[in-house]
Amino acid sequence: MFQYTKGRRQFISKFALALAGTTFLSSHTYSLFNNVDSPFEGYDPKIGDKNDLRSHNSRGQGITVSGKVYSKNGVTVRPNAQIKVWHLSPESSKYNHMGAFSANESGAYAFKTDMPNRTTGKLPRIYFKISHGGNVVYTELIVDANRAYISHEHWENHKSLNDNLFPVYKKNLVETEIQFNVTV
């Protein structure tokens, strides 16, 4: 009887440990394996190529974000820089709005999306990963219904843009346009 109880206890404790490990990994797999190099939640390295992120059933006002990618000096453009963007989908806690595209020969880029949802205590954000020639930069664009903002980190890392640093926000009845420049 003692051997049976000891074996049963070992089995139950090993099973509980395995179950706890499986539960932990399944709930954290996305962040452990997909966010390794991103400081922002929701990044997926397998973001597909597209620059129109809008939902077909979107009821809100669309946003067009455009800008230029510059070198760290804030003057020279970075042609063909790779850009990945993602944000919380409207009225959702999931990052289903994501896309990847390249800047053109003049360093210009543009994409269309829906107004992002926000996490508790924060304004809505669109996250960026910009790559060029082995250099990678992560940043965020903060948006609400009336303005676009930059974070302190964006200001610190891109202040060489001088007059091109702050987002330019224009809103009409149909769409919101935001010009947002970055350096890499």
N, C-alpha and C positions, 0 to 999 in steps of 0.2 A: 504494500500500500504506500509506503514512503517513497519508493522509486517512481511509482505512477504519479503521485502528487508533485514530486520534484520535476519530473519530465513535463507534466502538464503546465506547471508554473513557468518553466523555461519557455515552453512553446508559446504560452499566452504573452509573456513579456517580449519575446522576439517578434511575435506577430504584431503587438502593439507598437513596438519600435519601428518595424517596417511600415506599418500603416501610417504612423506619424511622419516618417520620412517621405513617403509617397504623397501624403497630403501637402506637406510643406513644399515639395518640389513642384507639384502640379499647380499650386497657387502662385508660385514664384518663378516658374520656368520662364515666363515671358520676360520678366525683368532681369533674371539672372543671365539669360543667354542672348537676349536681343538688345539690351540696353547697356552692354558692357562699355561702349565708348561714348555714350550720350549722357549728358548731364540732365536731360529732360525725359520725362516719362512718355511712353507711347512710341518711341522710335523703333522701327523695324528695318533692319538692313536690306530686306528684300522688297522695299517699296518699288512698285511698278512704275514704268514710264508713263506719265500723263501730267498735263498741266490744267486740266479742267476737273476739279474735285467736287463740283456741285452735285447734290443729290437730285434725282429725277423728281422726287416728291417734295422738294424744298419749298416751304411757304414763306421763308424769310427773304430779306433783301440780299442779293449777291454781293460779293466783294471781289474786286480785281486788284491784285497786288502786283506792282511792277517796280523795277528799279535797275540799278547797275551794280555789278561786282567790280570792285577796285582792288588794287594791290594794297599792302599795308601803308604805303605812303599817301593813300587817299586821292591820288591823281591819275595814275596809270590804270587803265581798265584791264580786266582779266577775261579775255575771250574764252569762250567754251568752258567756263567754270561749271562744275556739276552741282546741282542744287536739289536737295530733298527737303520737302515740307510735310508737316503733319499737324493735326490739331484734333481736339475733341469734336465729335460730330454734334450737330445741333440737337438739343434736348436729349443728350445721351452722355453716358460716362465711358464711351468707347472711342478709341482712336481709329475710326474708319475713314476719315478724310486724310488721305496722304497721296503724295505724288512725287515724281522725280523728273527732272528736265535739265537742259543745259542753257547757259547764257549764250547769246549769239556772238558774232565776231566783234561787236562793239561793247561787249560785257553786259548787254541788256537782257533782262528776263521778264516774264509775266506769267501769272496763273490766275485762274478764277476759282472761287470757293464760296461756301456758305459761311454765315457768321458762326464762329466756333462757340461751343458751350464753355462754361467756366467751371473750375473746381471751387469748392467751398473756400471763401475768403480771398479769392483772386479774380481779377478781370480775365476775360477770354484771351487766349494766346495762340499765336501761330508759331510753331517751332521750325527752325532752319538748320540744315547741315550744308555747309558750302565747302567744296573741295576744289583745289587747283594745284597741279604740280607737286603733289605730296603734302600740301598744307591743308589743314582741315579746321574749320571754325564752326562752332555751334552758337546760335543766338536765338532771340525770340522777339516777336512783334506783339505788343499788347494792344488790343482793340476793344472798343465798346461802340455803342450806337452813335456816338458823336465825335469820337477822336481816335487817334492812334498814338501810342506811346512807345518809348524805348525803356529798357531796364538800365539800372546803374552799370551792370556788367557790359551791356551793349555800348553805352557811352564810353566806358573805360577802354574797351577793345577796338572801337571804331572811331574815336574822336579825331583821327587824322582826316576824316571826311569834311571837317569844318562846316561850311554852309550846307553840305549835303547830308549831314548827320541825322537830323530829325525827320521823322516821317511827314509827308505832305498828305493831308486828308481832304478829300472832296466827296461830297454826297449829293446825289440828285434823287429824283423820285424812283428811279429804277435800280440804281446800283451805287455802291460805294467804291471809290477808287483811292488806293493808298500807294504812294511812292515810297519805297523803302530801300535804301542803299546799304551795302555791306562791304567789308574788306576781308581779304583772305591772303 
